[in-house]
Amino acid sequence: MFKGLGGLGDMGKMMKAAQEMQGKMAQMQEEMVNIMVEGQAGAGMVKATCSAKGDLKALNIDPTIFNSDDKEVVEDLIVAAIKDAQEKASEKAKEEMGKITEGLGLPPGMKLPF
């Protein structure tokens, strides 16, 4: 009587796997606040620390670069260090999310959430 419904078990497994993945993704989003990356500019004279979510958490500037004549250079180094840290944060976030999705058999480059 129910022979045609054999595929429902597979659908149930897929739904359970999707719920588990959703829970793991939510947990990873929370953990990304605590994962820190550092960007640098000017051979490390300016360092910016961001969370894996891309939020700027700290800025460290070597005091030897403070010279009123070099104000624009210092500003450029600060911006460069922040951009470097944010790019690293983005890469780290992709890496961490990849750990969750690698076992799902999704095509390479498929982005989640949809």
C-alpha positions in Angstrom: 0.0 0.0 0.0 2.8 2.4 0.9 5.4 1.2 -1.6 5.4 4.5 -3.5 6.3 6.4 -0.4 9.8 4.9 0.1 11.5 8.2 -0.8 10.0 9.9 2.2 12.6 8.4 4.4 15.3 10.0 2.3 13.4 13.3 2.5 13.3 13.0 6.3 17.0 12.4 6.4 17.6 15.5 4.2 15.4 17.6 6.5 17.3 16.4 9.6 20.6 17.1 7.9 19.5 20.5 7.0 18.4 21.3 10.5 21.7 20.1 11.9 23.6 22.2 9.4 21.5 25.2 10.3 22.3 24.7 14.0 26.0 24.4 13.1 25.9 27.5 11.0 24.3 29.5 13.8 26.9 28.2 16.3 29.7 29.2 13.8 28.3 32.7 13.4 28.5 33.1 17.2 32.0 31.7 17.3 33.2 34.1 14.6 32.9 37.0 17.0 35.7 35.4 19.0 38.0 34.4 16.1 40.5 37.2 15.6 42.7 38.0 12.6 45.4 40.7 12.2 46.1 42.9 9.2 49.3 44.9 8.8 50.6 47.8 6.8 53.9 49.6 6.7 56.0 46.5 7.5 54.0 46.0 10.7 54.1 49.6 11.9 50.3 49.7 11.8 48.3 46.6 12.9 44.6 46.2 12.9 42.7 43.3 14.6 39.3 42.2 13.4 36.9 39.5 14.4 36.2 36.9 11.7 32.9 38.8 11.2 34.9 41.8 10.1 34.4 44.0 13.1 37.5 46.1 14.0 38.6 45.2 17.5 42.0 46.8 18.0 44.4 49.2 16.3 48.1 49.3 17.2 50.3 52.1 15.8 54.1 52.2 16.2 54.7 55.6 17.8 57.8 56.2 15.6 55.6 56.9 12.6 54.0 60.0 14.3 55.3 63.0 12.5 53.1 65.9 11.6 54.6 66.0 8.1 53.6 62.4 7.5 50.0 62.7 8.6 48.6 61.5 5.2 51.0 58.5 5.1 49.9 57.5 8.6 46.3 57.7 7.6 46.9 55.6 4.5 48.7 53.0 6.6 45.8 52.8 9.1 43.3 52.3 6.3 45.5 49.7 4.6 45.9 47.8 7.8 42.2 47.8 8.5 41.4 46.6 4.9 44.0 43.9 5.3 42.4 42.7 8.5 38.9 42.8 7.0 40.0 40.8 4.0 41.7 38.2 6.3 38.5 38.1 8.3 36.4 37.4 5.2 38.8 34.6 4.2 38.7 33.1 7.7 34.9 33.2 7.7 34.8 31.4 4.4 37.2 28.8 5.7 35.2 28.2 8.9 31.9 27.9 7.0 33.6 25.5 4.5 34.4 23.2 7.4 30.6 22.9 8.1 29.6 22.4 4.5 32.4 20.1 3.2 30.6 16.9 4.3 27.4 17.8 2.5 28.6 17.0 -1.0 27.7 20.4 -2.3 29.3 21.7 -5.6 32.5 23.6 -5.1 31.9 27.4 -4.7 28.3 27.0 -3.6 27.5 29.7 -1.1 25.4 29.2 2.0 23.1 30.4 3.2 21.3 30.6 -0.2 
